[in-house]
Amino acid sequence: MKQILSITAALMLAACGRGDAPTPAPAVPDEATVRVIAGGEVIGLTTAAGAHSWRGLPFAAAPVGDLRWRAPRPPEGWTGRRDATEFGERCAQMSNALNAGEGIEPGLFIGAEDCLTLDIYAPPDAQDKKLAVMVWIHGGSNVWGRSSSYDGSNLALKEDVIIVPVQYRLGPLGWFANGAVRDSAETPEDAAANFALLDLMASLRWVRENIEAFGGDAANITIFGESAGGHNVVGLLASPLAEGLFDRAIIQSGSFDSVPLAAAEISGAPESNPSAAVAERLGASDAAGLRAVSAQALLGAYNENGRGRLALATMIEDGVTLPASALREVFAAPGAFHAVPIITGTNRDEMKFFHIANPALTKKILGFFLVPRDKHYYNAVSEYLSRIWGIRSVDQPAARMAAAGHDAVYAYQFDWDEGGRFLFTDSSQLLGASHAMEIPFVFNRYILFGALDKILFQKKTLKTRQELAHTMGAYWAAFARDGAPGGGPAIWSRWSADGGSVMHFDSTNDGGVRVMQGIATFDGLLADIKADPRLTDEQRCDVVEAVRVWLDGLASALGDELGCAVAPS
């Protein structure tokens, strides 16, 4: 992913003469947005789209000093009127190529530890209503991202709902398993390792207590998130501490994986950065020493994962925020997770997001026009790894939940792949329905990859994109209101123990929104790899090697069936 913005910036400079991000309009307080909440009086603004918005509202005390690696404490109130027209500072993180639109180079320390804030978007007539509330959890591998990237105005206005993007501690400030930290705990929750999950719970408690002042229904809260945000939704569903904090859940391209406490703390390969090794690098042997280290030094003690982001364990089986057992197994046991209505889904071409900047799979023509080295292999390896993501994040967990007696589960696949092209670079080929591609459609706001957006989202597809966005927004909002995704052109059936029912989201140019039946399995995946005419025998083994980087056990099984030698991890 490191290359993508530098490449697309060059494309847009050539096409448009400049690659600068638009300058946002100044935030102007609007008297119509004055509200009184538990902390005091606040004033927000009216967004360009016409929604009322309040930004940077603190839902917890700053987790700094002695509060680093502790459960979030309640926020302090204020006297007078609080200006809520500016976003809160993003949580401490390292920049990557996706920050290029802000003029920030990759590899820099940005943000702050004092970052536990949320934003609210509401229709202007919401105050006297009780609208469904949708709390958005951003992605970014749990080491990057911010709430201000997600303007909920269009979704709030179109579907008459309240949108609340939230922030949470990232990287080792949010995910840290360390015996010295546990020994310094002042409360049972302080002995956790998943402090980010505790932040999210604190934000949900704040929403329960305050959202009615903004027109929201405190008894109807949906959590939804994408990628790491979806993974965090899964964590909240499994956390015994999150009981009663939300009423529905949407998992967009999430994960059901977890890491044993010992692996996060004292064992594992060097690149996994167990916290004991990090503490040794920092020369800090106790909790006081670790809390005295600057956030910049702490993040600097971690290695990168090859995509410009810190590599560290998240979703740790700490026995506090999560059960001390594999997260996947939690969803197979009746009563072990919060059995609220759930949507889980993935995008058809998830892995193209990660493959586009892999020099083994793509190359540049004339220095910056990106194309696949071998189109057939690029499509095949992306397809099979994306299908694995779908099986592990949709088919398997949905089947397990259904078998455990939870029938309020819905599944989807996002298929839109009509991105435009610029000379040699064809975004429909390189990205297709990639990871994160559904976000602009859910939010009805086509801002995703910076300069690349002008290539992806061209005028000729505007009508059908808007149709699809309105349909997805209607399903998401209906689910938030009633616990069942309705209001669209097709009936979205629940997943059942007898077979899968998957809603496919695509434009009317390419099949439209439709339901398809069936359960994807690894046996079916293997059969398709064996018979795939796009692949040579050598390339089949290359696919196995690509799987090994992700899942050793599955790669070994595939290698045995295909006669491929699998390199040890």
Helices and strands as residue ranges (DSSP letters): H 4-16, G 31-33, E 35-37, E 40-43, E 45-46, E 52-58, G 65-67, E 81-83, E 93-94, G 97-102, E 109-110, E 117-122, E 131-137, G 147-149, H 153-159, E 162-166, H 171-174, H 179-183, G 188-191, H 195-210, G 211-214, E 216-226, H 228-238, G 240-242, E 248-252, E 259-260, H 261-265, G 270-272, H 275-282, H 287-292, H 295-300, E 316-317, H 327-330, E 342-347, H 352-355, E 362-365, E 369-372, H 375-390, I 391-395, H 396-403, E 409-414, E 421-422, E 425-426, H 427-430, H 439-443, G 450-452, H 453-456, G 459-461, H 462-482, E 501-505, G 508-510, E 514-517, H 522-531, H 537-548, H 552-562
